[in-house]
Amino acid sequence: MKVLLAGYNVDADIIETLKEKADWDRDNVTPETLSASYARISRDPRDVSVLRQVASAEVDGARKSNERIIFGFGHHSVAEHAVFNLDIIGLSRLAVEEVQRARLASYTEKSQRYITLEGDYFTPEEFRGEPIEREFRETVAFQNKTYSALYEALKKHLFVKHAETVKTPLGERTVDGWAKEDARYVVSLATLSQMGMTANARTLENMLRRFRSSRLPEVRELADGIFSIVGNFTPSIIQFTEPNAYDTMRRDDIREMSGELNLAAAGDGHAGNDSVSLISCTPDADAVICAAVVFQYSGQSYRECLDAVMNMNDGEKRRIIKTALSKREFFNSVDRTFETIDFTYELTVSASNYAQLKRHRMSTQIVQDYDPALGFTVPPSITEVNMEVPFREAMDRSAETYARIKEAYPDLKNYILTNAHRRRVVLKLNARELYHLVSLREDEHAQWDIRETAAEMNALARNAAPLACMMLCGKNSFSRLRDEVFG
Ligand SMILES: Cc1cc2nc3c(=O)[nH]c(=O)nc-3n(C[C@H](O)[C@H](O)[C@H](O)COP(=O)(O)OP(=O)(O)OC[C@H]3O[C@@H](n4cnc5c(N)ncnc54)[C@H](O)[C@@H]3O)c2cc1C
């Protein structure tokens, strides 16, 4: 056996320096050659390291072969071997939401919990010179002024309340972070952020098409920025970047049709504004997991395993699931048999909560637009420091400006909403991902808003599938629960 290093990502500035210092044909420096050589593995018996050398020596040939294999044969996965790291600086939080919808990519973003906000925000070009520009800027200025006042009041209060924590190493920073994390509920979704993003060429191609069909000009501009970097030096693997009617018109068609359906009249009058409700769970969820666990080594068909499990009593099923979960440490994923059952929740969450929720890529999230009619989330600490009045005043002003923007620029209305405003989300995830989400988000280090959501999701899931969820907990409770369950 041989294992060779075929490539790795290094800082682009280093690559540029190396290119300048070496007497290279600069066109050679492209990840397309990796895709091309790997694509040839399936048909060429030579060592892949030789195929790589051939591709690097003949970049034009590598590009032609990529085009034939990726776009001719439809073998798109070879584009995944070309990976890019992109710095994205000065993008609004609203636009960040659109970017981070892509599952098969990695993101690390500026945290509004750990960094003091300086009041930087995005102003849509469409507003410039128009009467709305002034109102937009004044409202954002008011939100940001309120942020500073909340931050100061919360800091003062929390430093006294958590005096013991403040004395511990890093305690001061932690408590300061708590003040920021609650003060930021008042700032707008136009607030600027930055992130590092890692994505392969296939993901980037999908992103570019989606971004170019966005209703936000800011996101369309981002697509051009990304394409000008990656599209130019990887032309053979990033090709389908223009949106078609399916990308651009689908949402309008669905909106129009939904409007015609008179859904409110057909419903049962339940507003669906509960913070968390469980809409559905796989029937006989505990039995389904048990059947999947025993199926692996039984030599029986899955149907036979399920029939057998359905006739077992609770104690027997408990034994199966305990065996599957025993010896697990908090950092181990529960095994894949837990992917055989699904939970579908409806959540009404603040933008701040959603910003964290959306990062759980291994789930299905269907979102509605933000809607001030769903109210807003007031962090309890803001009530504690008697700052609810200025907070509510900022919300009222935001809602007024929102209404005015909505009239003239409906696509841009959400920029003025804040981290406290809410949206509904349908969240479907299997039990394996639920274990992961709850482990991170019900943990003591998690932010309180998403921690409450995770705790409610946990309680509802336990009710529906008590055996499957017997070890569902935040990671700080893992040892205690393990002692309870396993003795
Ligand atoms: C306390 C706390 C603080 C945080 N602070 C920040 C912050 O400051 N900035 C910030 O940007 N984010 C922050 N996050 C978000 C965090 O980085 C994760 O994005 C988020 O928790 C989702 O977790 P995940 O990626 O493990 O989950 P999912 O995306 O749901 O993935 C589930 C699992 O699938 C696997 N997986 C998914 N995608 C990949 C992949 N591409 N490669 C390899 N394995 C993969 C991993 O095993 C992963 O655990 C914070 C999270 C917590 C809990």
PDBQT file of the ligand as one rigid body, heavy atoms in Angstrom, charges set to zero:
ROOT
HETATM    1  C1  LIG A 501     -20.775  27.141  22.088  1.00  0.00    +0.000 C 
HETATM    2  C2  LIG A 501     -20.666  27.329  20.595  1.00  0.00    +0.000 A 
HETATM    3  C3  LIG A 501     -20.008  28.440  20.066  1.00  0.00    +0.000 A 
HETATM    4  C4  LIG A 501     -19.914  28.629  18.688  1.00  0.00    +0.000 A 
HETATM    5  N1  LIG A 501     -19.261  29.742  18.198  1.00  0.00    +0.000 NA
HETATM    6  C5  LIG A 501     -19.166  29.938  16.873  1.00  0.00    +0.000 A 
HETATM    7  C6  LIG A 501     -18.493  31.095  16.335  1.00  0.00    +0.000 A 
HETATM    8  O1  LIG A 501     -17.991  31.943  17.047  1.00  0.00    +0.000 OA
HETATM    9  N2  LIG A 501     -18.432  31.228  14.991  1.00  0.00    +0.000 N 
HETATM   10  C7  LIG A 501     -18.967  30.290  14.151  1.00  0.00    +0.000 A 
HETATM   11  O2  LIG A 501     -18.871  30.452  12.945  1.00  0.00    +0.000 OA
HETATM   12  N3  LIG A 501     -19.618  29.211  14.629  1.00  0.00    +0.000 NA
HETATM   13  C8  LIG A 501     -19.737  29.005  15.948  1.00  0.00    +0.000 A 
HETATM   14  N4  LIG A 501     -20.400  27.888  16.427  1.00  0.00    +0.000 N 
HETATM   15  C9  LIG A 501     -21.051  26.974  15.476  1.00  0.00    +0.000 C 
HETATM   16  C10 LIG A 501     -20.235  25.683  15.257  1.00  0.00    +0.000 C 
HETATM   17  O3  LIG A 501     -18.985  25.986  14.710  1.00  0.00    +0.000 OA
HETATM   18  C11 LIG A 501     -20.982  24.716  14.331  1.00  0.00    +0.000 C 
HETATM   19  O4  LIG A 501     -21.089  25.276  13.039  1.00  0.00    +0.000 OA
HETATM   20  C12 LIG A 501     -22.374  24.381  14.800  1.00  0.00    +0.000 C 
HETATM   21  O5  LIG A 501     -22.367  24.072  16.160  1.00  0.00    +0.000 OA
HETATM   22  C13 LIG A 501     -22.934  23.186  14.031  1.00  0.00    +0.000 C 
HETATM   23  O6  LIG A 501     -22.233  22.035  14.446  1.00  0.00    +0.000 OA
HETATM   24  P1  LIG A 501     -21.718  20.943  13.460  1.00  0.00    +0.000 P 
HETATM   25  O7  LIG A 501     -20.950  21.532  12.349  1.00  0.00    +0.000 OA
HETATM   26  O8  LIG A 501     -20.991  19.919  14.279  1.00  0.00    +0.000 OA
HETATM   27  O9  LIG A 501     -23.150  20.332  12.985  1.00  0.00    +0.000 OA
HETATM   28  P2  LIG A 501     -23.700  19.837  11.597  1.00  0.00    +0.000 P 
HETATM   29  O10 LIG A 501     -23.403  20.801  10.514  1.00  0.00    +0.000 OA
HETATM   30  O11 LIG A 501     -25.124  19.502  11.778  1.00  0.00    +0.000 OA
HETATM   31  O12 LIG A 501     -22.929  18.526  11.318  1.00  0.00    +0.000 OA
HETATM   32  C14 LIG A 501     -23.171  17.323  12.046  1.00  0.00    +0.000 C 
HETATM   33  C15 LIG A 501     -21.922  16.484  11.974  1.00  0.00    +0.000 C 
HETATM   34  O13 LIG A 501     -21.673  16.121  10.606  1.00  0.00    +0.000 OA
HETATM   35  C16 LIG A 501     -20.271  16.134  10.353  1.00  0.00    +0.000 C 
HETATM   36  N5  LIG A 501     -20.005  17.133   9.319  1.00  0.00    +0.000 N 
HETATM   37  C17 LIG A 501     -20.898  17.992   8.774  1.00  0.00    +0.000 A 
HETATM   38  N6  LIG A 501     -20.321  18.686   7.786  1.00  0.00    +0.000 NA
HETATM   39  C18 LIG A 501     -19.026  18.293   7.739  1.00  0.00    +0.000 A 
HETATM   40  C19 LIG A 501     -17.910  18.650   6.919  1.00  0.00    +0.000 A 
HETATM   41  N7  LIG A 501     -18.001  19.555   5.960  1.00  0.00    +0.000 N 
HETATM   42  N8  LIG A 501     -16.746  18.042   7.154  1.00  0.00    +0.000 NA
HETATM   43  C20 LIG A 501     -16.629  17.101   8.122  1.00  0.00    +0.000 A 
HETATM   44  N9  LIG A 501     -17.646  16.717   8.926  1.00  0.00    +0.000 NA
HETATM   45  C21 LIG A 501     -18.824  17.296   8.715  1.00  0.00    +0.000 A 
HETATM   46  C22 LIG A 501     -19.589  16.439  11.670  1.00  0.00    +0.000 C 
HETATM   47  O14 LIG A 501     -19.311  15.240  12.338  1.00  0.00    +0.000 OA
HETATM   48  C23 LIG A 501     -20.648  17.197  12.416  1.00  0.00    +0.000 C 
HETATM   49  O15 LIG A 501     -20.480  17.169  13.800  1.00  0.00    +0.000 OA
HETATM   50  C24 LIG A 501     -20.489  27.675  17.807  1.00  0.00    +0.000 A 
HETATM   51  C25 LIG A 501     -21.157  26.560  18.334  1.00  0.00    +0.000 A 
HETATM   52  C26 LIG A 501     -21.255  26.377  19.707  1.00  0.00    +0.000 A 
HETATM   53  C27 LIG A 501     -21.994  25.163  20.225  1.00  0.00    +0.000 C 
ENDROOT
TORSDOF 0
